[in-house]
Amino acid sequence: MRVRFFGGLSVDTGEGHVTVPGRGQQSLLLRLAVDAGTTVGYRALAEDIWGLDTPDDPRAALQSLVSRLRRALPTGTVSSAPGGYRLDLPRTAIDITCFQDLVAQARSTGDAAPAREALALWSGEVWTPHDGFDWLVRDLLEDRSHAERVVATAPPPVAGSFSAADVTPAALTALVGRGVELDAIRERLTTDRLVTLIGPGGAGKTTLAVETVRAVTDSIVVELAPAAAGDVWTAIAGAVGRRIRLPESAGASLTAAERVAEAVTGRRVVIVLDNCEHVIHEAAEAALALLRMSPGVRVLTTSREPLGIPGEAFVDLGPLPPEDAATLFAQRVRSARGRVPDDDERETAQRIVRRLDGLPLAIELAAARSRTLSLAEIDAGLDDRFALLSNGPRLSSQRHRTLRALIDWSWDTLGGGERTALQVAAVFPDGIGAADAAAVARAFDRDAADFDALVDRSLLVRREGRFRMLETVREYGLERLREDGNEVPFRARAAAVLTRLAAQREQTVRGPGLRAALAWFDANDENLAAALRTYVDSGDRSEGIPLLRSLLWPWAVRERGDDLRRAVGEFADADAPLDSEARVVVESLALFSASFPEAGRTATVTPEAYAVRRAELEAAAAEYPSEVTALVAPLLRLAATVILAGGGEGERTWHVEVTDDELAEAPPWSRAILHALRAGAAQNSGDMDVLGVESAKALEMFEMIGDPWGTGFASQLRSEWLVLADRLDEALAVIDRSGDAIRGLTSAPDLLQQEAQAVGILLRLGRLDLARRRAADIDRAAAADGSVRALGQARMTAAQIEIAADDGDAALRQIERIDLAGQPGIPDQFLAWIDAQRAQALLLLGRCDEARDVLRTGLTRAADSRDHPIIAIVLLTVAGWNAAVDRLDRAEEALARADAVRGGSDERAPFAVWVRERMTAGAEVTPAPAVGIRPALSKVDAETLLALLD
């Protein structure tokens, strides 16, 4: 087994290379290696592994690290000893200890041979897992100085002698990350004779190839970047000649290939052909010829595209993982300015490496700028990254000196069609779906095969069914478009083809194709947003109306109301002719939205103006019949009730009027929606008879159509009716099916609302244990989502369970966990629901005065919301307060009002059971007179309801 730390961490067991994962295990290995063969004490290990951040129990932490390190290394490599641990390897098996011993020998004898051997081991910067090993680096640098002095004062070596360090370029800096790729390359080289390390420019292909062969006994590195067409064999012969004596060419004239063949015949050697892409055909022919020269020859190539030789094995080299990219950036920043990014710069550093796609070269170029710029200035400068990263190391190759030169190297190898395809891909920020590639290519007079060609050249990647490009490559493509004056026409073509594709997908969003259609809209979200911006910027927004029309229902299902409202505001034009189905739909939505202003704002349309515009839109909708225009007249009539109600009690809010002719003429999906809207209005107004009929029709139709969203919506309404009909088992089955139907379609809060509805049914059935398990699932899902709505739903569900369990303290603890501070636009009905739950918990604890104060606020909020189910919940709680203070007549009145508002009695609700029990227990008490209560039980104004607490 051999362990190397010069130029990067490498562990070779003799049967292959292994990866030591984690900084802790790597630190332990290095510290044990420094004193290989001897016991290192617990204290010394802890100080060097953790420094000042030592764990509370370092012995236990060390034991855990050792256990994990043992699993990574061969059995018996790490042993326990009294007082510490030992690495059972000879010092010659570890490069840094072998180096130290050779230097010591050279200093004691004055012999330059061991000094030269020691310096040959120094193949790169000393690898350390963290800054805590700076003492080791200083010691090794001091030893290196001693070795160099010994060599400098000794006679020159005999001509013709050879050292491995003379043929494999030494690493200038330590390798960061890439352990998985290194292992993959080494594994491929044991099974395949030709391995191509393929990836985009700046990914570190050359570094990784050289790192690989540094551990190989016999290897040759051929640098092809400077080679022009026709010079490949000359470059190979030159590199081979520096490693192996080539036969003289005097007499019979030998070609470069023939001389190389004579030199490598009978040898086991790995030949690296580095940077093949610009001479790809010659490099492929040379690689094939090399493999045929001798069975012991293996070829490792680096390229931005495959060589295309049979038997070619690949190791793809993509961007660095985020953690390794951050480490590389931090190390290079430290080199540039003397310190790693501070804690307050960490977020900026992470954003920089993310914007640079994790490309090592780009990261190094950016880090180098920290010598004169702050990280915030570098981050801002990346808006013009090619200008910012235009001064690389002076001695770097030209293609690696600037970020633009890096991509220029690939651009110069492209044909005309491939260049156009790259520029096309640049105007699709979400990439291009493989299924859409042909349509996109046709829109730009290209062939979809050009996108595949760019994948081969590492300028695009094909992943998860999409052609994607790194952000740096995309910015390059956009810059090329701007230079050519083609950005605007390319963006216009992209918007046009996306509009056509969206219209095709939109035809399948209402029915069984909904999930697949939503997946397409989700995958193209940034593309579609860019297309809308293109239409806005063009000055002719009418062109964008068809695209916005296609986005209407997908955005509605995804609950993107704010985006929809904003887009409608940008594109709607009341003066535009109603000359298409798309225009009618968008203008109708604009009028509908004006009737329901955002929280804190008032409607901007007068009843008179609304009536005129409504008549125009209803007439136009009849001229352009569709599944959506069939909803225009009923929905605009619904909105009219809001406009007419103004600041009044709004008892007609959400009243949906649909004529029999409209239902008969509507397409099936539209008819199902109308039945569901009728059911929703009935639920909100407490009309349980209509709710029962309409929810059944809606659910039956949506299930027949196969629309999962509609099925979920109708199921929720149907379940509400079944609860009030005391058909609880049916209600539970329906709501569970509903959850399955909408999972993955709607938002997490909406899904959790349905699952909370199932918990409520379980509580009515007395199945408390199962309700708790379901609530725990809700809590986990809410924590994963993290939104205020989801977390609030989870806390309220948990509070319901504690109220059902008669544990007021536990219920209050759950309610107190709801954090709405700083959250705008929380609806009144949600706040009223919280008030009701809090009051119920207080009543369980006998804190009646506090409960009444909470209920005064809750009643006002519930009345303002005009949400009848919420009003009913608050009234039930009011009944509980009256029962608790022995005002049984008021309790009966509040219960009757709750039933009237709800449209039926919910007698098996846990708190309703509690109220009835208190009323029965207090039946002997003479009730106080019910003064001041209005006779109409369904009145929901705040004054009427607050009288129940007086």
N, C-alpha and C positions, 0 to 999 in steps of 0.2 A: 504494500500500500504506500502511496506517495501523496503528500499534501503540499500544495503550493500557495504562497501568499503574494509573491511578486507578480504584479500585473493582473491580480484578481484571485479570488479564492477558487481552488480546484482540488477535488479529492478523487484520486484514482485508486480503486481497490485492486487493480490488476485484472478484474473481470469487467470493468467498465467504470464510468464516472458516476458519482452519486452527488446529490444536492443536499447540502445541510441547510434546512429551512430556518428562518427566524433569526433576528439579531442576537437573542439570548444564547441560542445554541452555537452560533458562529463565534460569539465572544468567548464562550467557554472553550471551544476548540482551539482558538488562537492562544488563549492564556495557557492552556495545558501544553500546546505545541512549543511555546517559548522554552519550557523546561521539560521537554519530552524525556521520558524514562525516569523522571524523579517525581516525588509526590509534591503537589502544590496544595498548601493549606487552605482551609475554608475561608479564612479571613482575607488572604491575598486574592483568592478567586472572587470573592464578593466585591472587594474594593475595585478590581479592574473591570469586572463585568458591569456593575451598576454605579460605581463612583459614589456620588453623594446621595443618589436616589436608591439606597439599599432597602430591600423589602423589610417588613417588620420581623419576619422569620427567615433570615438568609439561608440557614441550613436546610430548611424545608424547600425553599425556592431552588437552591442548588441541586438538591436531590431530584426535584422534578426536571430540571434542565438536563442533568446527567442521564436520567432515564430516557428522555426523548432523543438525546444525542446518541445514546447506545443503539436505539432503534434505527438510526440513520447510517451507522458505521458497522463494519464487520464485528462479529462477536469477539469479545475479549480485547477490543481496542482501548476502551476506557475501563480502568479498574479502580476499585475503592481501596483505600489504605488508611491506616490510623491517622486521623487528623486532616484528611483531604482526599484528592483523587489524582490519578496518574494516567498519562497517555502512553500506552505501551507500544511505542514505535522507536526505531533507532533514529538518532539525530540526522543521519544521512538521508532519511526518507522524507525530511521536511526541508524545504528550500531555504528558509530563513536561518534555521539552526545549522544546516550544512554550510551556508554562507558564512556564518559567524565562526565556525570551526576552521574553515579554510583560511579566513583572514587571520585568525589567531596563529595558525601554522605559518603563514607567510611572514607575519611580523616577528615570530620567534626565530625563524631560520633565514630570513632575508631572501627566500626563494620566490621568484616571481610566478612560477607555474601555478601554485595553489591560489595566488592572488588573481591571476587571469581566469582560473576556473571559477573562482568566487564571483568575479565581475560578470562572467558569462551567465551566471544564475540570475543576475539582476535584469529581468526581462520586462520590467515595468514598475510603476509606482507601488510601494508597499500597500497591500490591501489591509484595511482595518475596518471593523464594523461600526466604529464611532470614534469620536475625538479623545476618548479616555485612554487610548493606546498611543498617544503622541510620544510618550517616553520610549516606546519600542521603535517608533520611526526615527527618533533622534539617535538612538543607539546604532541602528542599522546604517544611517547616513554617516555617522562617525566612522564605523567600520569600513564603509565604502571609500571614504577619504583615505584611510590607512592603506587599503588595497591599491588605490590609484597611485599613491606615493611609491609603494613598493615596485609597481610596474614601471613607473616613470624613471626610476633609478636603475632598472635592470637592463641588460642587453636586449636588443630586439629579438623576437622569436624566429626560429628557423623558417625560411621560406617554404611555403607549401603546407604548413600546419593549418588545421581547420578547427573552428569552434562553431557550435550551433548558433551562438549569438551573432555570428557574422552573416548568417543567411536568413534568419527570421527577424523581421523588424521588431525592435523593442517597443513595448507599449509606453507611451508618454504619460498616460494617466490610467488610473485603475478602472477596470470595467465595472459598470454599475448595472446590476440586474442581469437579465438574459441567461440565467442559469438553466431555465427550461429549454431554451433554444440551443444552448451549448450541448446539453445532454442529447437533444434530438439530432444535432449534426453528428456527434460522435457515434451515436447508435446507427445512423444511416450509413456512415462510412464503414461500419463493420459488416453491413449486409448488402450495400450497393456500391458499385465502383464509380458511379457518377452522381454527385450530389450538387444541386444548385441551391444556393442561398438567395432567395428572391424577395424583393421588397422595394419600397419607394426610395428615392434618393434621400440621403440623410438619416436613414434608419440605423446605420452602423453595420452594414454588411461586411465591409472590409475589416473593421475592428474585430468582428466576431470570427471571421475566417482566420485571421492571423492568430487570434487567441486559441482557436481550435488546433492549429498545426504547431503552436508553440509546445504542445505536449506530445507531439509526434517525433519519433527518433529521426526519421528521414523525410524532410519536406522541402518544397521549393515554392516560393511565392513569385508569381509572374504578374507584374503590374501592366495592365493593358490600357489604362486610361490615356497614356501619351501615344499609344500606337495608332497609326493611321491605317487606312485600308491597304492591305498587302504587307503590313509589317508584323502581323501576329506571330509568325514563326520566328522572325528575327528576335522579337521580345522574349519568346519562350527559350530560344537558344541562349540568349544572353543571361537569363536567370539560371538556367541549368548549368551554364559554364561557370557561374560564380560558385556553384555548389559541387559540381562533378567535373572532372577534367574531360573535356570533349576531345574526340579524335582529331588529329591534324588533318587539314583538307588539302595538303600538298599532294601532288600527283593527281589521282582521280578526284574530280571535283564533286564534293558532297553538298547536297542542299542542307539548309538549316534543319529541316525535318529529319533528314537521314542522320545527321550528326547527333541530334537529340535521341533518336531511336537507338543508336549504338551506346549512348551514355546510360540510358535507363534500362536497357535490356538486362534482365536477371535481377533487378533491384525491386525492393518493396518501398515505394515512395509515394507520398501524397503531393500532387502538384495543384497549386491554387492558381486559377485563372481569374484574376480580379478585374471587375468592371468590364464585362463583356458586351453590354447592350449596344454600344455604338459600332461594334464590329461583330455583330451577333452571328452572322452567317459564317465568317471565317473562324470565329471562336468555336462554333459548334463543330465545324469540320476538324479543327485542331484537336478538340477534346476527344472526338471519336478516333482520330488517328493515334493519339496518345494511349487511349485504352487498348487499341489493337497492338501496340508495340510490345507490351509485356503484361502478363496476368498480374504482376505485383503492383502495377500502376493504378492509383486511384486519383480521381480528379474532383476537386472541390471548386465550383465556380460561384462567383457573385455576379448578379445581373438584375436588372429591373424587368426582365422578361425571360421566359424559358428558352433554353437552347433548342428544344424540340427534337432531342435525340431519343430513340427507343431505350427504355431502361433508366431514364433520367428520374432521380428521386428529388423531392423538393422539401425544403424547410422554409416556410413563410416567415418573414420577419416584418412584423407590423410595428405600430407605435409602442413605446414603453408603457407598461402598466402605470397607473397614476402614482403609486407609492414610489416606484423606481424613478419615474420622471421627476417627482418632487425631490428625491435624494440627489439625482444628477444636477438639478438646477441649484440646489443648496450648496453642493460641493463646488460648482463652478463660480457661484456668487462669492463664496468664501475665497476662492483663488483670486477673483477680480478685486474685491474690496476689503478682504481680511476678516470677514465674519459672515456667518450664515444669516438668512433672513430672520428678523426678529419675530416675536410672537404676533405683533400687530401687523406684520407684513405677510403672515402665513397665507391668509385668504387670497391676497393679491398674487403671491407666488403660485398658488394652486391654479388661479385663473389664467396666469400666463402660460403655464405648461399645458393647460387644457386647450387654450386657444392655439397653441403651437402643435396640437395633435399628438403630443408625446414624442415628437421626432427628436432624437438626440442631437443632431447637428443644429437644428433650429433652436433648441433649448440652450446649447452651448453658445451660439451666437448672441442670443438674448441675454444670457447671464454675463457675458463679457461686457455688455453695455452698462452693467451695474457699477463699473469703475467710475463712470461720470454721471449716470442717471439714477434716480431713485426707482424702486420697483414700480411705484405708481406711474411714473413717467414712462417706463418701459411698457406697462400695460396699456396706457393711453396711446403710445406710439404704434402699437400693433394694429391700430386702425389702418395704418399704411405700413404694413410689416416689411415690404420690400425696400422701402426707404430706410426704415429703422435698422434693419439687419443687413446693411450694405458694406460693412467693414469687418471682415473676418481676419483670422491670423494671417500675418504677412507671408509666412512660408507654407501655408496650406495650398493644396492644388487649386487651380482656378475655379473648378466646378464646386468646391467646398468653401470658397471664400465669402460668398454672399448667398442669401436665401434665393434671390432671383436666379443666380447662376446655377444653383442646384436644380431648379426646375427647367431652366433653359437647356441643360444637358439632355433631359428627356424630350423636351419640345423639338429640339433639332433632329431627333431621330424619327419623328412622326411624319406620316404622309398627310396629304391635304384633307382627306376624309376624316382621319383620326384627329387632326387639329380642330376641325369643325365640331366633331363629337365631343371633344374636351370642353370646348366653349359652350356647347349646348348643355352639357351636364352642369356647368358652372352656374347656370341660371335656374337650376332646380335644387334649392337648398336641402330638400328632403331626399335627394337622389331620385332615381327613376325606377319604377317598378319593372321587373323583368317582363311582365305581361303587357306593359304599356310601351316598352322600348320601341317596338315596330312603329306604333302610331306616332311617337315622339320623333323618331328618326325621319319618317315620311314628312312631318311638318317642316323639317329643315332640309329636305331633299337629300337625306343621307340614308344609309342602310344600318339596321340594328347591329350588324356584325362589327361595325366600328366601335361600339361600346365594349364588345367582347375583346377586341384588339387592345383597347385601353386597359382592360383588366390584366391581359398578358404583360403589358408594359408597366404594371404597378402604379398606374395613374388613376385607376378606378378599382374598387373592390366589389365583388358580388357577394352579398351577405344577406341572409334572410329574404331572398327573393327580390333584392333591390340592388341597383348599381349605385354605389356611394363613392364620394371622393373626400379626401382629407381637406380640411378647411384651407390649409395653405395652398393646395393645388387649386381649389375653387377660387381663391382670391387671385391666383395667377391667371386663371382663365378669364375672370372678369376684367383684370387689368389689360389682357390682350384684346378683349372685346372693346374696351374703351379706347385703346390705341388705334384700333381699326375703325372706330366710329360705329360699331355694330351692337352696342349694348341695348339700346332702345328697341331696335327691330327684333333682336333675339328675345328680349323679354316679352315683347308683344306676341311673337309666335308661341312662346311658352304658355302665355295666358290663354291664347286661343285654343291650343290643343288640350290644356287642362280643362277648359270650359266644356269642350266636347266630351272628354272622358268622364267628367263629373256628371254631365247630363245622362250619359249611359248608365252610370252606377246609381244615379238617383232613381231611376225607374224600378230598382229592386229594393229600395229601403222600406217599402210598405208591404210586408209579407215575409215569407220564409227566407228571403235573401238578405234580411236586415243585417245580420251579424257580419257577413262577408262584405257588404257594402260599407258598413261602419269601419271595418278594418281598413278598407281602401281610403276612406276619408281621413281616418286617423293617421295613416302612414304618409299621407300627402298634405298634412295640415299646414306646414310651413310653405309648401309649394302653392297651395291654394291662397294662403294669406298674401304671398308675394304677387300672385296673379291679381287679387283684388287691388293691391297697392298700385300695380301697373295700370289698371283701368282708371283708378283715381288720378294718377299722375298724368295720364294721357289727355285729360280734359274732356273726354267724351265718355261719361260714366254710363251712358245707355248701353255700351258694349258689355259692361259688367253685370247687367241685370240678369241674364241667363245663368251666370255662375252663382250669383247670390241666391237665385231661386233654387238651384240645385243644393245649396248648403242649408236651406231653411230647415228641412226635417232632420237631417243628421245632427245639426247643432241643437235643435229642440230636444231630441232624444238624449243627447249628451249634456243637456241642461246648460247650454252656453248662451243663456238669455242676454247677458251683457254684451257679448260679441255680436249677437244677432241684432240687438237694438242699435248698437253703434253703426253696424254696417248698413242697416236700413236707413238710418239717419243720413249716411253719406250718399246713398244711391237713389233714394226715393225723390221724386220730383212731381209735385202735384200738377204742374203745367204740362207734363209730358203726355203724349197721346197714349191711350190704353189700347195698344195695338198688338199685344201678345199675351199669352197665358202667363209668362214670367212677369211681365210688367203689372198685370192685374194682381197677381199674388203679392208682389213686393209692395205695391201701393196700398193694398188692403191691409197688409201687416203694419204698414206705417200708420194708417188711421186707427187700427186696433190698439197699437202701442200708445198712441196719443191719448187714448181713453184710460190707460192704466199707467200714469206717470210714475217715475221712480220715487222711492221713499223720500219724503220731505218736499216734493214738488207737486204743483197742481196741474190739472189738465190744461193744455194750451188751446184746445179747440172748443168753440161754443156749440151748444145744442143745434143751433140753426145751421152753422157751417158743417157740422157733422152730418146732419140729415141730408144736405145737398150732396156731399161727397159720397156718402153711403149709397145713395140712389144711383150715382154714376158707376160705382164699383160693382154693385149688384147686377146692373144691366150688362156691364162688360164681362162679368164672370159667366153670365148665361151664354155669351158669345164664344167663350173659350172654355168649354167644359173639360174638367179633369178631376182627379181624386181630391185635389186641394181646392180648386175653385168651387167645388160642391159645398165646401164649408164656409165660404165667404159670407153668404147671406145670414145663416144662423149665428155666426160669430159676431158679425157687425150688429145684429139685433141685440145680442147679449151685451156688447159694449155700450150700446145705446142706453140700456137700463142703468149703467153706471153714470153715464153723462147726465141723464135725466135726474138721477137720485141726488147728484151734487153733494151738498154737505148734510143731507137728511139722514134718516135712519137706514137707508139703503136696503129695505127689505126685499127689493127685487134684484139685488146683486146676484150675478151668476144665474139668472133665470134664462133658460135656453128655450126659445120657441122654434119649433121645427114643424113645418106643415107635413101632412101625409103625402102630398105630392113630392115635396123635397126628399122625403125618406124613400119613396118609391123610385124616384129617378136617380138617386145617388148611387155611385158605384159601391160594391160591397164594403170595401175598407172605409169609405167615407161614412156609410150608414152605421158601421160599427162604432166609429168615433162619435157620431151624433148620439147614439144610444148611451155611450159612456159619459158624454157631457151631460145628458139628461140625468143620468144616475148621480153624477157628481153634484149637480145643482140640487137634486132631491136630498142627498145626504146633508148638504150644507144648510138646507132650509128645514130639515127635519121631516120630510115627507117619505116615510118608510115604505109606503105602498108603491110609490113610483120607483124608489130605489130598488125594491125587490124585482119589479118587472124589467126595468131598464138594464140593471146590472146583469140579469140572466141573459137578456138578448145580446148585450155587448160581449159578454164572455163567450157565448156560443158562437157568435160570428167571428170573433178574433181567433178562436181555436180552429174554426173551419178554414179560415184564411191562412193560418199558420204564422201569424204575426206575433213574435215573442213579446215585444214591448206592449202592444195592445192587450195581449193576454194578461200580462202582469198588472197593467193599469185596471182592467176590468175585474181581475181576481181580487184586488184589494177592496174595491167597492162591494163586490159580492160577499166577501168575507164579513164586512161591516154589517151587512143586512142579516147574514146568517147568525151573527152573534146576538143581534137584537131579537131574532126569531128563536133564540135559545137552541139553535142547532150547532152546538159548539164543536163537535167532532168534525162535522162537515166544514165548518169555518176554518178549522186548523188545517185540514187537508187542502183546502183551496188556497190559503195563504202560503202554505209551504210550496205548493206547485208554482205559485206566483213568484216566490223567491228564486226558484230554479229557472224560471222563464226569463227574468230580467237580469240575472247575474252576469256581469260583464258588459251590460248595456248601459245601465244608469249609474249615477254616482254612488259612492259608498254610503253617504248619509241616507239616500233614498232607499237603498237596499236594507240598511240597518233599520230604517223606519218600518219596513215590512216585517223584518225579523222580530222587531220589538212588538209588533202587532200579534205575532204568534206567541210571544211570551205572555202578553195580556190574556190571550185565550187559555193558555195553560194554567194561569192563575185562577181563572174562572172555573176551570175543571178541577182545581185543587191539586194539581200536579206540580208542587212547589220545587221538588228536587230537579225535575227536568227543566223547569223554568230557570233555575239557577244555572244549570249547565249551558242552556241557550244564551243566557245573559253573559256568561263568561266568554262565549264565542263572540258575542257582540262587542264586548270590551276589548278583546284582542284585535278584532278587525278595526275598531275605532282607533286604537293606539297606532296601528299600522298606517291608517289613513292620515291621522293627525289633524284633521280639520275641526274647527269649532263645532260645526253641526254634528259631525260624527261623534265626537267626544261628549257633547251635550246629550245626544240620544242615548249613548251608553250609560251615562250617569243617571239619567231619568229612568231608564229601564231598571237599573239596579235599585233605585229608590222605590219604584213600584213594588219590586219583590220584597223589600224590607217592610214596606207598609202592609203588604199582604201577610207578612210574617209577624205583624204587630210589634215591630222594632223601630220605634220612632227615632231613637238616637242614631241607629245605623242609616236610616233613610236620610236624616239631616246631614250626616257626614258625606253621603253621596251627592246630595244637592249642593253642598258647599264646595265640592270639587269642580263645579261648573264655572268656568272662567270666561266671562263675556266682556271683560274690561277692554275698552278700546275697539270693540267690534261694532262696526257701523251696520245699520240696516237690519238689526235683529227684529223679526216680525212680532207684532203684539201677541199673536196666538201662542208663540213659543214662550214668551215671557209670562203670559197668563197661565200656561201649563205648569211652569216652574213654581209660580205663586201657589197654585192649587196643591201641588205635591208638598211644598213646604208647609202649607197650612195643615194638610192631612197629617204630616209627621208631628207637628206641634200639638195637634188635637190628641194623637195617641199618647203624648207625654203629659196631657192635661194642661197645657200652656195656652189656655183659650183666648186670653187677651191678645197675646202675640199673634195667634192665628187670625183673629178678627182684623188686626191691622194689616196683615199680609193680604187677606181676602178683599179688603177695600181696594187695594191697588189692583189685585187680580181681576176683580169684577169690572173695573173701568177698562182695563186692557182687553178683556174678553169682549166687552160690548163694542169697543172701538174696532176690534178685528172683524166683527160680524161673522165669525166662524162658529156655527152652531154646535158642532161637536165639542169644541173647546169651552164654549159657554156652558154646555151641559155638565162638563167635568167640574167647572168652577161652582156651578149651582149645587151639584152633589156635595161638594165640600162645604158650601154654605149650609146645606141641610145638616151636615155633620156638626158644624159649630152650634147651630141652634139646638140640636139634640143634646150636645154636651152641656149646654147651659140650661137644659130643661125647658126650652121654648118649643114644645112639640108641635104646636099649630104652625109656627113658622117653618119648622123642619119639614112638615107635610107639604106646606106650600112650596118650599124650595125644591123638594123632590118632584112635585107635580110639574113645576116649571121646567125642571131638567128633562123630564120625560117628554113634555110638550115640545121643547126646543129640539130635543134629539129625535123625536118622532116615535119613540117607544121606550120601554123600560129595560134598563140594563141591570136586572136584579142580582145577577151573579158576579158582578164586579166586586172585588174584595172590599173596597171601601164602602160600597153600597150595602154590603152585608153588615159591616161594622156599624153603619148609621142605623140600619133597621134594628140591630141588637140594642143599641143605646135607646132608641125610641121605645122599644118593648120594655126595657128595664125601667124607663121613666114614665110608663103609662099611668102610674098612680098619681103623678104630679099634675096639679091643675094647670092647664096651659094658660099662658098670658094671652090677652086678646090680640088678634091679628089686625092691627090698626094700620092704615095707609097703604095696603097692598092693592095694586090695580087688578081688576078682574081678568084681563086678557093674559092667559098663562104664557103665551108665546112671545110676549113683548120682551125685547132684549135691550132696551135702552138702559144706560147706566143708572139713571135716577130710580127706575123701577126696581132694578136688581139690588142697588145699595140699600133700599128700604128694608130688605130682608135682614140686614145687620143692625138696624136701629132698635 
